[in-house]
Amino acid sequence: MFLNHIGELPQFPKWIRTSIASIIQGGEAIDHDTIHMSMPPTLKARSYRSMYAYGNHIRVVSVKEHLTTYVSGIVATFEQTCVLRLNEKLEYVGWVEKILELNYGILNIVVLLCNWVKTNYTWNNATIKRDGYSFTLVNFAS
Protein backbone atom coordinates (compact mmCIF):
# COMPACT_ATOMS: atom_id res chain seq x y z
CA MET A 1 0.00 0.00 0.00
CA PHE A 2 1.42 3.39 -1.01
CA LEU A 3 1.32 6.23 1.51
CA ASN A 4 1.87 9.94 0.95
CA HIS A 5 4.40 12.03 2.89
CA ILE A 6 2.15 12.27 5.97
CA GLY A 7 1.33 8.55 6.13
CA GLU A 8 -2.11 8.63 4.47
CA LEU A 9 -3.41 7.14 1.25
CA PRO A 10 -3.60 9.73 -1.56
CA GLN A 11 -7.18 10.72 -2.48
CA PHE A 12 -7.60 8.80 -5.77
CA PRO A 13 -6.57 5.33 -4.47
CA LYS A 14 -8.82 5.80 -1.45
CA TRP A 15 -11.72 6.93 -3.65
CA ILE A 16 -11.41 4.09 -6.20
CA ARG A 17 -11.19 1.38 -3.54
CA THR A 18 -14.20 2.80 -1.64
CA SER A 19 -16.21 3.13 -4.88
CA ILE A 20 -15.50 -0.42 -6.00
CA ALA A 21 -16.32 -1.83 -2.54
CA SER A 22 -19.67 -0.01 -2.47
CA ILE A 23 -20.56 -1.19 -5.99
CA ILE A 24 -19.76 -4.81 -5.08
CA GLN A 25 -21.78 -4.51 -1.83
CA GLY A 26 -24.68 -3.19 -3.91
CA GLY A 27 -24.65 -6.45 -5.87
CA GLU A 28 -23.42 -4.97 -9.14
CA ALA A 29 -20.78 -6.87 -11.14
CA ILE A 30 -17.42 -5.21 -11.82
CA ASP A 31 -14.90 -6.18 -14.47
CA HIS A 32 -11.90 -8.05 -13.02
CA ASP A 33 -9.47 -5.69 -14.83
CA THR A 34 -11.04 -2.72 -13.01
CA ILE A 35 -10.63 -4.45 -9.66
CA HIS A 36 -6.96 -5.24 -10.37
CA MET A 37 -6.28 -1.67 -11.56
CA SER A 38 -7.73 -0.29 -8.31
CA MET A 39 -4.94 -1.99 -6.35
CA PRO A 40 -1.40 -0.60 -6.33
CA PRO A 41 1.05 -2.32 -8.68
CA THR A 42 3.76 -4.61 -7.34
CA LEU A 43 6.87 -2.85 -6.09
CA LYS A 44 8.97 -4.25 -8.95
CA ALA A 45 8.62 -2.45 -12.28
CA ARG A 46 10.51 -3.36 -15.44
CA SER A 47 12.31 -0.59 -17.26
CA TYR A 48 13.02 -0.60 -21.00
CA ARG A 49 15.27 1.48 -23.25
CA SER A 50 13.03 0.95 -26.29
CA MET A 51 9.75 -0.62 -27.39
CA TYR A 52 7.68 -1.31 -30.50
CA ALA A 53 4.10 -0.08 -30.44
CA TYR A 54 1.58 0.44 -33.25
CA GLY A 55 4.28 0.18 -35.93
CA ASN A 56 6.63 2.63 -34.19
CA HIS A 57 9.97 1.99 -32.53
CA ILE A 58 10.20 4.28 -29.50
CA ARG A 59 13.42 4.84 -27.57
CA VAL A 60 14.12 6.74 -24.37
CA VAL A 61 16.05 9.98 -24.85
CA SER A 62 19.08 8.71 -22.89
CA VAL A 63 20.08 6.35 -25.74
CA LYS A 64 20.99 9.29 -27.98
CA GLU A 65 24.57 9.34 -26.72
CA HIS A 66 25.13 5.83 -28.15
CA LEU A 67 23.37 6.24 -31.51
CA THR A 68 23.75 8.34 -34.63
CA THR A 69 20.01 8.50 -35.29
CA TYR A 70 17.12 7.69 -32.98
CA VAL A 71 13.48 8.51 -32.32
CA SER A 72 12.38 9.48 -28.82
CA GLY A 73 9.79 12.05 -29.89
CA ILE A 74 6.12 11.73 -29.10
CA VAL A 75 2.99 13.72 -30.00
CA ALA A 76 -0.41 13.78 -28.28
CA THR A 77 -3.62 15.58 -29.26
CA PHE A 78 -6.34 16.25 -26.68
CA GLU A 79 -9.76 17.85 -26.93
CA GLN A 80 -10.80 20.28 -24.24
CA THR A 81 -14.22 21.85 -23.86
CA CYS A 82 -13.90 25.56 -23.08
CA VAL A 83 -16.40 28.30 -22.28
CA LEU A 84 -15.34 30.50 -25.21
CA ARG A 85 -14.75 27.73 -27.75
CA LEU A 86 -16.80 24.54 -27.77
CA ASN A 87 -14.00 22.10 -28.53
CA GLU A 88 -10.39 23.23 -28.52
CA LYS A 89 -7.76 20.79 -29.74
CA LEU A 90 -4.57 20.91 -27.73
CA GLU A 91 -1.44 19.39 -29.18
CA TYR A 92 1.68 18.55 -27.21
CA VAL A 93 5.07 17.28 -28.35
CA GLY A 94 7.77 15.83 -26.18
CA TRP A 95 10.28 13.08 -25.68
CA VAL A 96 10.24 9.81 -23.79
CA GLU A 97 12.30 9.81 -20.56
CA LYS A 98 11.41 6.33 -19.29
CA ILE A 99 9.46 3.27 -20.40
CA LEU A 100 8.10 1.30 -17.44
CA GLU A 101 6.05 -1.88 -17.26
CA LEU A 102 3.90 -2.02 -14.12
CA ASN A 103 2.51 -5.31 -12.86
CA TYR A 104 -1.02 -5.33 -11.41
CA GLY A 105 -1.20 -9.07 -10.73
CA ILE A 106 -2.76 -10.42 -13.90
CA LEU A 107 -2.31 -7.15 -15.83
CA ASN A 108 0.89 -5.58 -17.15
CA ILE A 109 0.60 -1.91 -18.12
CA VAL A 110 3.28 -0.02 -20.07
CA VAL A 111 3.71 3.62 -19.01
CA LEU A 112 5.69 6.23 -20.94
CA LEU A 113 7.10 8.98 -18.73
CA CYS A 114 7.50 12.00 -21.01
CA ASN A 115 8.50 15.66 -20.98
CA TRP A 116 5.88 17.73 -22.82
CA VAL A 117 5.73 21.11 -24.56
CA LYS A 118 2.42 22.65 -25.65
CA THR A 119 2.52 23.46 -29.36
CA ASN A 120 2.45 27.06 -30.46
CA TYR A 121 2.98 27.81 -34.16
CA THR A 122 2.73 31.60 -34.02
CA TRP A 123 4.86 34.66 -33.34
CA ASN A 124 8.33 34.83 -31.87
CA ASN A 125 7.59 32.44 -29.00
CA ALA A 126 6.61 29.56 -31.32
CA THR A 127 7.48 26.16 -29.91
CA ILE A 128 7.15 24.41 -33.29
CA LYS A 129 8.22 25.50 -36.77
CA ARG A 130 8.70 23.79 -40.12
CA ASP A 131 11.96 24.48 -41.89
CA GLY A 132 12.47 24.81 -45.66
CA TYR A 133 12.85 21.02 -46.01
CA SER A 134 9.56 20.31 -44.12
CA PHE A 135 11.36 19.05 -41.01
CA THR A 136 9.63 19.82 -37.73
CA LEU A 137 11.74 21.92 -35.35
CA VAL A 138 10.73 21.96 -31.68
CA ASN A 139 11.91 24.55 -29.14
CA PHE A 140 11.89 22.77 -25.76
CA ALA A 141 13.46 25.76 -24.00
CA SER A 142 10.24 27.82 -23.87
C-alpha positions as CSV (number, residue, x, y, z in Angstrom):
1,M,0.0,0.0,0.0
2,F,1.4,3.4,-1.0
3,L,1.3,6.2,1.5
4,N,1.9,9.9,1.0
5,H,4.4,12.0,2.9
6,I,2.1,12.3,6.0
7,G,1.3,8.5,6.1
8,E,-2.1,8.6,4.5
9,L,-3.4,7.1,1.3
10,P,-3.6,9.7,-1.6
11,Q,-7.2,10.7,-2.5
12,F,-7.6,8.8,-5.8
13,P,-6.6,5.3,-4.5
14,K,-8.8,5.8,-1.4
15,W,-11.7,6.9,-3.7
16,I,-11.4,4.1,-6.2
17,R,-11.2,1.4,-3.5
18,T,-14.2,2.8,-1.6
19,S,-16.2,3.1,-4.9
20,I,-15.5,-0.4,-6.0
21,A,-16.3,-1.8,-2.5
22,S,-19.7,0.0,-2.5
23,I,-20.6,-1.2,-6.0
24,I,-19.8,-4.8,-5.1
25,Q,-21.8,-4.5,-1.8
26,G,-24.7,-3.2,-3.9
27,G,-24.7,-6.5,-5.9
28,E,-23.4,-5.0,-9.1
29,A,-20.8,-6.9,-11.1
30,I,-17.4,-5.2,-11.8
31,D,-14.9,-6.2,-14.5
32,H,-11.9,-8.0,-13.0
33,D,-9.5,-5.7,-14.8
34,T,-11.0,-2.7,-13.0
35,I,-10.6,-4.4,-9.7
36,H,-7.0,-5.2,-10.4
37,M,-6.3,-1.7,-11.6
38,S,-7.7,-0.3,-8.3
39,M,-4.9,-2.0,-6.4
40,P,-1.4,-0.6,-6.3
41,P,1.1,-2.3,-8.7
42,T,3.8,-4.6,-7.3
43,L,6.9,-2.8,-6.1
44,K,9.0,-4.3,-8.9
45,A,8.6,-2.5,-12.3
46,R,10.5,-3.4,-15.4
47,S,12.3,-0.6,-17.3
48,Y,13.0,-0.6,-21.0
49,R,15.3,1.5,-23.2
50,S,13.0,0.9,-26.3
51,M,9.7,-0.6,-27.4
52,Y,7.7,-1.3,-30.5
53,A,4.1,-0.1,-30.4
54,Y,1.6,0.4,-33.3
55,G,4.3,0.2,-35.9
56,N,6.6,2.6,-34.2
57,H,10.0,2.0,-32.5
58,I,10.2,4.3,-29.5
59,R,13.4,4.8,-27.6
60,V,14.1,6.7,-24.4
61,V,16.0,10.0,-24.9
62,S,19.1,8.7,-22.9
63,V,20.1,6.3,-25.7
64,K,21.0,9.3,-28.0
65,E,24.6,9.3,-26.7
66,H,25.1,5.8,-28.1
67,L,23.4,6.2,-31.5
68,T,23.8,8.3,-34.6
69,T,20.0,8.5,-35.3
70,Y,17.1,7.7,-33.0
71,V,13.5,8.5,-32.3
72,S,12.4,9.5,-28.8
73,G,9.8,12.0,-29.9
74,I,6.1,11.7,-29.1
75,V,3.0,13.7,-30.0
76,A,-0.4,13.8,-28.3
77,T,-3.6,15.6,-29.3
78,F,-6.3,16.3,-26.7
79,E,-9.8,17.8,-26.9
80,Q,-10.8,20.3,-24.2
81,T,-14.2,21.9,-23.9
82,C,-13.9,25.6,-23.1
83,V,-16.4,28.3,-22.3
84,L,-15.3,30.5,-25.2
85,R,-14.8,27.7,-27.8
86,L,-16.8,24.5,-27.8
87,N,-14.0,22.1,-28.5
88,E,-10.4,23.2,-28.5
89,K,-7.8,20.8,-29.7
90,L,-4.6,20.9,-27.7
91,E,-1.4,19.4,-29.2
92,Y,1.7,18.6,-27.2
93,V,5.1,17.3,-28.3
94,G,7.8,15.8,-26.2
95,W,10.3,13.1,-25.7
96,V,10.2,9.8,-23.8
97,E,12.3,9.8,-20.6
98,K,11.4,6.3,-19.3
99,I,9.5,3.3,-20.4
100,L,8.1,1.3,-17.4
101,E,6.1,-1.9,-17.3
102,L,3.9,-2.0,-14.1
103,N,2.5,-5.3,-12.9
104,Y,-1.0,-5.3,-11.4
105,G,-1.2,-9.1,-10.7
106,I,-2.8,-10.4,-13.9
107,L,-2.3,-7.1,-15.8
108,N,0.9,-5.6,-17.2
109,I,0.6,-1.9,-18.1
110,V,3.3,0.0,-20.1
111,V,3.7,3.6,-19.0
112,L,5.7,6.2,-20.9
113,L,7.1,9.0,-18.7
114,C,7.5,12.0,-21.0
115,N,8.5,15.7,-21.0
116,W,5.9,17.7,-22.8
117,V,5.7,21.1,-24.6
118,K,2.4,22.7,-25.6
119,T,2.5,23.5,-29.4
120,N,2.4,27.1,-30.5
121,Y,3.0,27.8,-34.2
122,T,2.7,31.6,-34.0
123,W,4.9,34.7,-33.3
124,N,8.3,34.8,-31.9
125,N,7.6,32.4,-29.0
126,A,6.6,29.6,-31.3
127,T,7.5,26.2,-29.9
128,I,7.1,24.4,-33.3
129,K,8.2,25.5,-36.8
130,R,8.7,23.8,-40.1
131,D,12.0,24.5,-41.9
132,G,12.5,24.8,-45.7
133,Y,12.8,21.0,-46.0
134,S,9.6,20.3,-44.1
135,F,11.4,19.0,-41.0
136,T,9.6,19.8,-37.7
137,L,11.7,21.9,-35.3
138,V,10.7,22.0,-31.7
139,N,11.9,24.6,-29.1
140,F,11.9,22.8,-25.8
141,A,13.5,25.8,-24.0
142,S,10.2,27.8,-23.9
